[in-house]
Amino acid sequence: MASPAAQLPPGWVAEWDATHQRYLFIESASGHTQWEVPQAGLQAQDQQPLASSAVAQPHHAGKRRQYAPGQTQAYYGSDGPADPSFAAGGPQQPQQQQQPAVGGQLFTPGLVGEQQFASQQQGPGQPTYYQPGQEPEYINGPTYGQQPQPAYGQAPVDQLAGQFGQMGMGGGQKQFQLYTTNLLTSPPEPRELYRPPPEIRLPPNSCISPSPFANPDPSYKRSTLNAIPTTSSLLGKAKVPLALIITPYRSIKEGDEAVPLVTDTVIARCRRCRTYINPYVQFIDGGNRWRCCMCNMANEVPQLFDWDQVRNQPGDRWSRAELNHSVVEFVAPTEYMVRPPQPAVYVFLIDVSHSAVQSGMVATATRTLLENLDRIPDEDERTKVAIICYDVSLYFFSLPPGSTDPSMLVVSDIDDVFLPKPSDLLVNLAEARSALEVLLGRINDMFQENSIVGSAMGPALQAGFKLMAPIGGKIVVLSSSLPSIGAGALKPREDPKILGTAKESGLLQAASPFYKTFAIECSRAHVSVDMFLFSAGYTDVASLACLPHYTSGQTYYYPAFNAGRSEDALKFAHEFGEVLAMPIMLEAVMRVRASRGLRMASFHGNFFVRSTDLLAMPAVPQDQSYAIEIQIEETITSPFVVFQTAVLHTTCFGERRIRVITLALPTTSNMSEVFASADQVAIGTLLANKAVERALTHKLEDSRDYIFQKLVDILVSYKANMTSGGAGASAQLAISDNMKMLPVLVLGLLKNVGIRQSAQIPPDIRAYSQCLLTSLPSQLLVPYIYPTFYSLHGMPPEAGTVGEDGVILPPALPLTSERLERHGLFLIEDGQTIFLYVGRDAVPQLIMDVFNLQSYDVLRGGKTTLPVLDNPFSQRVNAVIQKTREMRRGVYHPHLYVVKDDGEPPLRLWALSALIQDRADVLPSYQQFISSLKDKVNGLGGGY
């Protein structure tokens, strides 16, 4: 190759790179390097030709449905709709010689010709809905107010080209800008984890709706990559895993948009691939047919699609929810039912053995159940309930409708479980309400003197199953001791000698096959199981959690529960009450479809995979998360791809529905766009699931090595493909700015009790942590892996007071004990536990204001309830704690522990283990971790 030095602008030199067999261009003044030939005046910028998704449709002479513009404006308002390129995330297209739509002109739905939608729908001089220039600076960019650093080996942002793009003169799709960060010089910034994922930049005209809801909120569905590589080899080269994180039944909190409901039972689906119509299809043939965005099949538009059944008149197609919203729910017609929709059924199995009664669990559970009878979903008055108590026998209760005198029936034959009575055991909640109230008031007294030790949980489960198998529903187990007799009996297997060894993972697997086989039976009969486990000793969470795992239930664990401590009783009562009140999806099945060339490869979460890609979920609770890995099977030629999740379910008030969540993402053949579009929170969520899976199928050590190696692979790929590889490259550890928190998330995972290297963690605690790692949605999982740390004594004056969005929280600190001060008050929380850390030199006034005590010396550490005192500081601290408990989705009510600086060592070490950037035992500090990563990336071997 001839030397290009002759064509270089002044100030540039060319240097041959033997490794890459190409010239590297260096700007002498700044030391900036790049592969592209620099141009005079403008620096070269890596630009990619784009395939336009808009294909002008031929005009057909056939019959068309046509509407006057006035009709289509009913949905958008009198000014006409917004710029359709909004949802595409792209700049507004130049309007070439377009005439404004005049009053009498007819509008043809769905003719997605070049600019036709815009020209017919957008009046002259109308401001666009969205300007690319208004994008918040933190999306996929450097931190607030910081100047972006030029990427290694990348030209800086070409500002002139960017301005042309904003003016609509650049045309096409907005490019991702890649910012490179050196991990050695940029410490973790906690705020980064709570910023939105990289923007989804779809090509123009990929979406038929200008709605801001045409792609889902990340809390419903997010992808590890927001630009999908077109080939498997490109994905393999980048080493970033491709997966979806889905929370289909996310709870609706104040300020959230409700999921729109389509009630007319007109459901348009592709004949070939069964995709539901969505904002990314194209209307053709004058709007009479639509082209599927997954398989390109042309389908007929249903006859009643443009008919308003409520007003019994022609409707406006463009106002239909499924064309404007990516998350939508359809009322299903009868062909989606194998049987009439089932009622909600709850069977409560209550352990009444000696330890259960003595710990106060029975009294707390029955009182909570009694207080929450009104909250159990029962809008249509069809909900059924049953209560079975058990120790080494089973105690059934007959509750005849209208009676107030329940009778108890005892079954002692636990080897061959039978129902002692054909009726009145499973009763209608509304009809048997008075008998239920009497029974719940009596159960604790009935068993108050019970001295029987032992648990026939397996037979109790079989009895509950027999009772509800014809219908389906939810079994709620409240257990206070290890199942010891009958089916599913377990033996204590906790052995301190094997903790921390290769054999430890055996303690995290089910000890008895009964629980998995019974769970699959339950799944077939649409029965879900929730486990509430209380124990002063070993309770084999690993075995018992199998039931919720395969039946889409949830496990709740209360170690050393004692209702005599009000904090324990309050936590359980709150969580049990929320579970009772939670609306659930019954007899659900879920399937995820994707565009051609993509395949769902493996599934993680609480469900049973019934066929290759059909997930059986007997009862879907709110805010449970699932991870699905995706494989690229063939080269993708389309400019964007679509992932659609459909959950067919029965609501708890007896209506069959389909919830559909559609996510559209652009494709790219550009490695820098793959890295720039990576979502670090989604990657962290996937790695948590993969780590737990690996711990169960291999060993805990393999699990830790796997996620560490995954991170190393990404960093090696980034170094090889995105940096210049010059002399200074090995002194840096480069990663794209949008992934700079991934190393600290991985470190948090490596230090999480679920997989941490330690010989001190009881198997029950470890197994429960693994349940959380595989079921928590990202919003709860991030703090569980990377806790939140506040300084309360030095918080800004507005922190703890009420602002526009509720209580204002203090700024989060990095998780290092360097930030602890001997005179301070700090809060550390991970969504499951809150620690109030008090420095030993805290002034008496602070102790008085917060705890109402004279001095630090009389303050006691441990589980506590903070008093609300009549002073502003106490009220602000309480407000921060209350907000911390309420701000996230889910039913959890974290305990509050006071931790003294010189208090009990176990409690202090537990609290400080949340500061994951510190060194602990054999585990490295963040700085050591980053150094070992750098050595590994530079091929110097070693591990974390």
Secondary structure as UniProt FT lines:
FT   HELIX           4..7
FT   TURN            10..11
FT   STRAND          12..17
FT   TURN            18..21
FT   STRAND          22..27
FT   TURN            28..30
FT   STRAND          33..34
FT   HELIX           69..76
FT   TURN            78..79
FT   HELIX           85..88
FT   TURN            103..104
FT   TURN            109..110
FT   TURN            114..115
FT   HELIX           116..121
FT   TURN            124..125
FT   HELIX           132..134
FT   TURN            137..140
FT   TURN            144..145
FT   HELIX           159..166
FT   TURN            167..168
FT   STRAND          180..182
FT   TURN            183..185
FT   HELIX           190..194
FT   TURN            204..205
FT   TURN            212..213
FT   TURN            218..220
FT   STRAND          221..223
FT   STRAND          228..229
FT   HELIX           232..238
FT   STRAND          243..246
FT   TURN            248..249
FT   TURN            254..255
FT   STRAND          261..262
FT   TURN            271..273
FT   TURN            279..280
FT   STRAND          282..284
FT   HELIX           285..287
FT   STRAND          289..291
FT   TURN            293..295
FT   STRAND          298..300
FT   HELIX           303..306
FT   STRAND          307..308
FT   TURN            309..312
FT   STRAND          313..314
FT   HELIX           317..319
FT   HELIX           321..324
FT   STRAND          327..331
FT   HELIX           334..336
FT   STRAND          345..351
FT   HELIX           354..358
FT   TURN            359..360
FT   HELIX           361..371
FT   HELIX           373..375
FT   TURN            379..380
FT   STRAND          384..390
FT   STRAND          394..398
FT   TURN            401..402
FT   STRAND          407..411
FT   STRAND          427..428
FT   TURN            429..432
FT   HELIX           433..446
FT   TURN            447..449
FT   HELIX           457..468
FT   TURN            469..471
FT   STRAND          473..479
FT   TURN            487..488
FT   HELIX           496..498
FT   TURN            499..500
FT   HELIX           502..508
FT   HELIX           514..524
FT   TURN            525..526
FT   STRAND          527..535
FT   HELIX           541..544
FT   HELIX           546..550
FT   TURN            551..552
FT   STRAND          555..559
FT   TURN            563..564
FT   HELIX           566..581
FT   STRAND          585..594
FT   TURN            596..597
FT   STRAND          598..604
FT   STRAND          608..609
FT   STRAND          614..620
FT   TURN            622..623
FT   STRAND          626..632
FT   STRAND          640..650
FT   TURN            652..653
FT   STRAND          656..668
FT   HELIX           671..676
FT   HELIX           680..697
FT   HELIX           700..722
FT   TURN            727..728
FT   HELIX           729..731
FT   STRAND          734..736
FT   HELIX           737..739
FT   TURN            740..741
FT   HELIX           742..750
FT   TURN            753..755
FT   HELIX           763..775
FT   HELIX           778..785
FT   STRAND          788..791
FT   TURN            793..794
FT   TURN            797..800
FT   STRAND          802..803
FT   TURN            804..805
FT   STRAND          806..807
FT   HELIX           817..819
FT   TURN            822..823
FT   STRAND          825..829
FT   STRAND          833..838
FT   TURN            840..841
FT   HELIX           844..851
FT   HELIX           856..858
FT   STRAND          862..863
FT   HELIX           872..886
FT   STRAND          895..900
FT   TURN            901..902
FT   HELIX           905..912
FT   TURN            913..914
FT   TURN            916..917
FT   TURN            921..922
FT   HELIX           926..937
FT   TURN            938..939
//
